[in-house]
Amino acid sequence: AAMRRREEVAATLQAAKLNAAELLPAAHCLRFGPQAGAAYVLIIFVSFVPFFPFSLVIRGEKDEQAVLCSKDKTYEMKIADTSNMLLCVPGCKTPEQLKADEEPCDIIHAQIAGFSNNYWELRRCRPKLKKLRKLLMEDPYEGPDSAKDQASSPSRYTTEDLLNVVQASEDEIMHQLQVLDACQIEGYWRVLSFDYEVKLLNHVTQLIDSESWSFSKVPLNICLQELGPLEPTEMIEHILLSYGRKYTDGEEVYFEMNEDKICRTTAQMLLQNAVKFNLADFQEVWQQSVPEGLTTRLDQLKGLALVDKSSRPETICLLKVEDLPEDNQERFNSLFSIRQKWTEEDITPYIQDLCAEKQTVGALLTKYARSSTLNGVKVYNSRRPIS
């Protein structure tokens, strides 16, 4: 095709009834390249996302819906149609670039490399992190003496492995590894088996009791010296990091132990082998089971155990939020199959993690549940029949 001249550009502007004085002096003259018709171009709509100059990566296995991740955020990708054809023009200059050019061009001849009638629309979403816990629980660490751990296992994952299979940004994955109290052993991310975690915690609390230390000031070096013959020192330090806050006083390193977390783990140990537990009996046994000086409270068990105040006598049972489905509707279906009616106080710990950015628990309940009043108390039940 012949190159368009300035006179032809002016005539086109006149036919379109456009005032040339209101436009930039440079004009892009477009023409299709030889392969434009066969090219398939993905145009990703990112004008509202402050990504650049950061890298982007699409994550998702064959049976999963793709998500796009920046360094610290995750976005759903949904295809959207447009009535305007989108053209891919390599080297096309924006008005800002044209204004910044030291030698402005009069006519720019550009070739269209491809076109599309749709684009990928991005929407911020919660990272899909349930899979991370599932992967790590395939081969929990049971200690250096475990025969199972001595054998090689395909169910162990490096940071790169997790980035390849978990649909979340790198920062979100690394944060969740901290939440799960995971640690790196021989280059692989591992979570401790619950029994081994309790064993390590008991070593630490028994040492605190025997030395009459305050739970707010547990010395690292002495713990490593005293417990080193029993367990690897890196495991001792890991359990202190999991259940305490590290700080320094002078040249010594100390840990302030987390009372709520210690009480919570003790409660899980008591509840894990019982279908239901008489609440009054449980509270008595629970307080007797925690280290001396710690106080148990039911609010330490949010998202871990569920109290049934309607039964006589009142009961408590284990219900961990991490064992519930990740999908919103499936989560509510599961909860309403466990209990037909929920108060907002009871259900909040089990749906709090579903809240998207700036979304409230109240908004979730409005969408997925129906409210009513029972004996003067507002309760929520399912909007749809639960089989």
N, C-alpha and C positions, 0 to 999 in steps of 0.2 A: 504494500500500500504506500502511496505517495505521502511524504511528510507534509503536514498542514502548515500553511504560511500564515503570517500575522494578519494579512487581509482577510483570510478565511475565518480566523478566530474572531475578528471584529464583526464580520457579517453574521456569524453565529450568535454573538452577544446581542446584536441589534434585532435579530429574528426572535430571540428569547425575551426581548424587551428588558434587558439588563443594562444598567448604567455602568460603563467600564470604569468611571471615576471612583465608584464605590468598591471596586475590587482591587486585589493585588495585581501589580503589573504582569507578574509571571502567570502563564497558563500551562496546565498539564494537558497534553494531547495524548489520549490513550488509544492503544490498539491491542488486539488479542495476539498473543504469541502462538507459535505453531502447536504447542501442547496444551494450551489453556483449556480446551474443551474436555480433555481427558483427565485433567488434574483434579484431585479431590483435596480441598483445602479446609482445615479446621480453623475457624476463626473463634477465638475464645474471648468472651466479653469480660474484660477486667478493668473497665474504666473506673469502677467504684472501689477497687481493691488496691491499696498502696503497696503493691508487691515490690516493684523494681527498686534497686538493682539486684534483688534477691532471686535465687534460683527457685524454680517450681518443679514439682514432680507429681505424676499421676500414679496413684496406688490403688491396688485392687486385683485380686486373683480372678480367674475366669468366671467363677460362679458368684462374684460380688459386684455390686454397683461401684463404678469408678468414683474416686474422690480426688481432688487436686489439693496438694499441700504446699504451703510455704514453709518457712523455717519454724513457725510457731502456731499456725492456724490450719484448719481443715475446712474444705468447701465441697458441698455436693455439686455434681455436674449434671445439669439437665439440658437436653437439646431443645432449642426454641426456633420456630420458623419465623421468617421475616418476609414481607412482601417486597422489600427492596433487595435487589441482588447485591451481595457483598463481593467486592473485587479485591484480589490480592495483587498489589502492585509493588514489587521490590524497588527500593530506592525512592519511593514517593516521598516528597518533602511536605511537611506540615507548614501552615502559615507562619508559625513561630520560627521554623528553620529558614524559611524564605526571607523573613525580615532580618534574620541574623547573618545572612550571606553577605560577604564583603563584595562579591561581584554578582549582583542579582541577574538571573536569567530572564529572557523575554518569553521564550517558548521552551517547555520541557517535554521531550518526547519520551513517553513511558510505555512499557509493554506489560500487559496483563498476564500474569503467570497462572492464575486460576480464579475460580469464582465459586460462591456457595449461596444457597437460599436459606441457610440456617446457621445458628451459632450455639456455642455452649454457654449457658447461663450459670453463674456461680452463686451459691448461697451458703453463708457460714453455717456449719453444722457441728454437732458434738463429735469429737473424735471417737472412732469405733474401737474402744480399748478393751472390751470384754474378751476379745480374742487373745490379747496379750497375756492375761491371767490364765486362760485356758492352755495356751502353749507352754507356759512356765510350769503349770501344774501337771503336765505330762510326765515330768521327771523331777520331782522335788528333791532337794538335797537332804539326805538323812544322816549325814555325818561322815567323817573320814573312815570309820570302821565298818560302814555298811557294805555288805558284799554286792548289793545292787549298784552302789555308786562306783565300785571298782571296775565294773564292766563299761565298755564304750556304749553310748546311746545316741541314736539319731535325733532324739527329742531334746537337743540342747542347742541354744541359739546365741549367736554373737549379736552385737549391736547392728551390724549390717544385715544379718538374717532377719531381725525384727523389723528393720526399716523396709525390707522387701515384702513382708507379708502382713503387716499391721496397717490398717487404714487410718493413719494419724500422722501429724507432723512430728519432726524429730524432737522438738522441745516437749510436746505433749506426751510422747512415748517415754522420754527420760524422766519427766515428772511422775508419770504413772509407775515407773519402776521404783521410784522412791516411796510412793504411796504403798506399793506392794511389799516394801522392805526387801526388795531383791538385791542381790550382791553378785559380783563377778568372781567366779571360781574357775581358774585356768582358762580365762578368756571368754567363758560362757556366762550368760545371765541365769541365775538360779534363785528360786525361792526356797526357804527352808520348809521341810515337812512340819506340820503342827506339833507333832510329838517331839521332834528335835528342838524346835523353837522353845517349847515349854521346858524341856530339859535344860537348855542353856539359861533361860530366865531363872529357873529354880537355883542353879549354881550361883547366879549373881545375887539373888535376894537372900539366900542362905548365908552368903559371905557378908552381906550388909548387916544381917541380924547378928552373926557371930562377932563382928567387929564393932557393933553398936554405932554404925555410921548413920548419919542423916541421909534420907533419900534425896535430899537436895544437894548433897556433896559427896559423890562417890568417886574416889581417886582411880584413874585409869591404870597407872603403873602397878599399883598394888593388886588390882584385879587381875592383871595379866600375869603377875608373878605367882599369885596364889592359885589361879585357875588354869594356868598354862599347862600343868601336868595332866589336867583332865580333858581339856579340849584345845583345838588350835587357837592361838592368840587372835588370829584374824576373825574367828567366829565369836570370841568373847567381845572384841571391840565392835563387831557388827551388831550383836544383841544390845550392847549399850547404846549404840547409835539409833537402833530401832525403838528402844524404850526410854530414851533420855535425850536431853539437850546438852551438847558438848560446850564447855567453856574453860577458860584458863584463869587461874588465880596465882599471880606471880609467875613462876616457871612451871607449875604443875597443871596438868590437865584433869578436869573433873567432869562428871555428868550429873545433871539434875534429872532424876527419874520421873517419868510421867505416871502419876498415880492412877489416872483414869484408864490408861492403856493397860497397865498391869492388872487392874481389877477386871477389865473387859476380857482379857485373855483367860483369866481364872474362871470367869463365868462361862466362857465358851467351852472350857475343859469340862466343867460340871454338866453342861447342858447337852453336849454332843452325843451322849449315849442314852439320852432319855427322850421319849416322844413328848411327854409333858411333865411338868414339875409343879407340885403344890407351891404357890408363890411364897407363902410365909415360911415354909420349910426351906425353900431355895435361898431366900434372903439370909436365913440364919446360917446355913451351911456355907454360903458364899462369903459372909463376913469372917467366919472362922477359918476359911481357906486362904485368904489373902495375907500377905506379910503383916506382922504387927506394926501398927502405926498408920495403916492405910484404911480409908473409909469407903465402903461400897455404897453406890446410889443407882437407882434404876435408870436415871438419865445417862449413865455411862454405857448403856446397852442399846442406844438408838441405832437402828439398822442392823442389829445383831440378834435381838430377841424380841418376842412379841408377847405382851401380857394380855390375858383374856379376863377382863373385869366382870364380864357377864356370867361366867361360870361360878358355881358354888361348890367348893372354895375356889378362889381365884387361882389361875394357873399361868405358867410361863413356858414358852417353848422356843427353840432355836429357829430363827428365820434370818438368814444373812442376805443383805441386799445384793451382794456380788453374785449370788446364785440365781437371781431373777433375770428374765430376758432383758436384752438391751433395747429392743424395739418398744416404742411407747405403748402402742395398742396391746402388744403381747404382754408387756409388764402389767398393765391394768387388768387384762384378762386373768393373768396368774394371781394377782392380789385378790380379785373378786371371787376367784374359785376357792381361795383359802378362807376368806371371810366375806360374807355377803354385804355387810355394812361397815363402813370405817368412819371414825372421827378424823378430822383434819390432823389432829395431834398425832394419832397413831399412824396414819398413812404417809405423812410428810417425810420421815426418814427413808421411806422406800421409793419415793419418786423425786426427791430433791435433786438427784444426779441427772434426771431427765431434762431439767430446765435448760433451755437454750439461752443464748446471750440475752440478758435483760428480760427473761421470762420468769414469771412467778409460779409458785405451787398453785396458787388460786386460779391462774389462767389454765394450767394443766387440768385441774379438777373440773373447771367449767367445760373444757373440750371433751374430756374422756369419761366424766362421771355425772350422775344426776343427784341433786341434793334433796333432802327431806328432813323432817324433824322427828326425832324419836325420844319420847320422855323429856322434851324440852331441850334436847341436844341435837345440833345439826350434824347429820351423817351423810355419807356418800355411798351410792351403789352404782352398779354398771348401767350404762345406757343401752346395752344389748344383752340378750340372753346368754348366759354362760353355761356351756354344756359340761 
